Amino acid sequence: MNLRTLARLAPLLLLSAAAGCERAGHPGSASSHSADGRSQAETSSVPAPAQGTPGDPVEHDVEDSEALPLLPIMLRMSADMGGVMQALWLEDYDAMTRSAAAVAGHAHISAAEMTRIGAELGPELAAFEAADAAVHEASVRMRNAAEARQLDAFLEHLATVQRGCVTCHSKFRERLRTTSR
């Protein structure tokens, strides 16, 4: 990896490191405790984030995925984005492609969860859905760029995905949070 590429990666890596703190179970982390005070490990309704070797995402296919509540989807996507970053560090295009495909192919939000989200967001539901669609489209382009081994395009689409995630989280996460801080 040349110095110019590393310089372009620095902001993405800092953003990724900051996001890692949020999912690491630190006090105040969305993943540390459920609404009734039990740790995530004690609650069976919220699956743990995907496990595996960094850069080797859990396979999810939009067509075959079960519909899930928002939190497990976000936890899986967090792990898959970690895989994207690991693969990028290693310049492993096959792993970049697999991880980006896992992000793009995340599970659908369940009907019950969409009802809850709609009730919480009201007229802002359309903005939430548009943000989800924009991140999905950028993640598909990111996967395609990895597949084509086009690093500059991959980095552009990765930045779009990350910006979309951060924007959506800053607008909606606090209101949609189902766990206590």
N, C-alpha and C positions, 0 to 999 in steps of 0.2 A: 504494500500500500504506500503510495507516494505521499509526500508532505502536504501537497495541495488537497488531496482527498481527505487526509487526516484533519486538516484545518476545517474542511466543510463538515466533518463528522462531529467536531467538538460540541456545538450547541445541541445536536441530537443526543449525544451521549450524556450530557449534563441533564437534559430533560428526562432521559431514560433512568438515570441514577436517582433523580428526585422522585420519579414514579415508583421506583423500587422501594423507597422508604415507606410509601403509602401502603404497599402490600406486604410489608415484612412483619406485620403484627405489632408494630410499635403502638404505644398508647395513643389513642385518637385515630388509629387506622380503621378504615372501613371494614377490614377483615378480621379484627381482633375479637369482637364479641357480638352476640346477637342481641335483639331487643330485650330479651329476658335476662341478660347478663351472663349467659353461658358462652364459653369460648367456642370458636368455630368448630374445633375438633369435637365438641360435645353435642353439636347440633347435626342431626342426620339429614335435615332437609337442604342444607347448603353444602354442595360438594366442595372439596378442597381444590385448589388450583391444580391444573394438569401437572403431572410429574413426568420426569424423563430427563434425558440428556439435553443440556442447553443446545438450542438449534434444531432439536428433534421434536416438533410439536405433536401433540395428541391429534390424531386425525379427526376432523369434523368435516362433514359435507352438508351444505345447506339443504340439499335434497333429502338426506337421510337423518338429519339431526332431529332430536326430539325438541319440542318447544320447552323453554326453561324460564324461570324467573330471571330478572336482570342481573342480580348479584353473581350467580354462578357463571353466566355468560361473560361478565366483566372479568371475573377471576381467570377464566380460561384464556380470554383475549390478552390479559396481562402476561400470562405465562408464554403465550405465543409471541407477543411483542418482545419479550425477553429473548426468545429464540431467534427472532429477527436480528436483534442487536448482537447476540453471540455470533451468529452466522456472518454478520457484516464484519465484525472484528476479524474473523478468520478468512474473510473473502471466500466463503464456501457458498457458491451460487446454488448448488443443489439444496442445501439447508435453507438458504434465503428463500428459495422458491417454495419449499415445503412450509416454512413458517409463515410466509406471506399468504399462501393458500389457506392455511388454518385460520388466519385472521379474517380473510375474505369469506371463509365458509363457516363462520360462527353460527351457533344455534339460533333459531328464531326465538323471539320473545313470546311466551305463552299468552293465550287469550286472557286468562285471569290477570296476568301481570299487566297486559296492555290496558285492561279495564282500570286497574289501580293507577297506572301512569296517567291515563286520560283524566281520571278523577282528580289527580293531584295537579296536573299541568293545565287542565282546561283548554283554553284557546291556544296555548303554547305547544300543544301536542304536535301540531303540524311542523313547528320548528324543530322539535325533537326528532320526528320522523325524517325530516329533511337532513338533519345532521347525521343521522344514522346512514341514510342513503349516500351522502357525500363521502363518509368514511369508508363505506363498503366499496364504492366506485374507485376511490383512490387506492384501496388495498388490492383490488383486482389489477389495477394498472401497475402497482408495486410488484405483484407476483409476476405479471407479464414481463416487466423490465428485468427481474431476476432471472427468469427463464431465458431471456435473450442476452443475458450477461451484459446489460447496459447499466453500468454503475451510476453514471450521472442521472439517468432517468429514475433509477431505483431510489436514489437519495432524494430527488425532488418529490417523488410520490410518498416516500417514508415521511418526509417533513409535512406533507399535506395530511397524511393519516394522523400524525402526532398532534398537529395543530387542531385538527378536527376533534380529536379525543379531548384535548385540554379545554377547548372552547365549550364542548358539550358538558364536560364535567363542571366547569366553572358556572355554567348557566343552570344546570339541572341536578347535579349529583346530591347536593344537600337536601333538596326537596324529595328526591326519590330514594334516599338512603333508607334501608330497612334494618340497619343495625345501629346500635347506640355508639356514640363516639367515646 
